[in-house]
Amino acid sequence: MRIKYELFFLQDNMKAFIKLNLKTLFGMFIGFVSGYIHWYYWGCYWGVYPMSSECWFNCFIGILFGGFIISLTEKENI
């Protein structure tokens, strides 16, 4: 019985986290997609430009930029 309660409590926490950070998570998703598009159309496998060589790196940088830019535009609730 205790395990069911802990899982239910964890689900409530996850829902609250998603609700509080929905805009940032959306920005991270948009960043992921834009990183993949950048790799697909402009990626090259030679040279030293790290943004073009690997798909996972482009998606990771896109997630960081997307989350950062959206979090800058959000108003803080204090």
Secondary structure, 3 states (H helix, E strand, C coil): CHHHHHHHHHHHHHHHHHHHCHHHHHHHHHHHHHHHHHHHHHCCCCCCCHHHHCHHHHHHHHHHHHHHHHHHHCCCCC
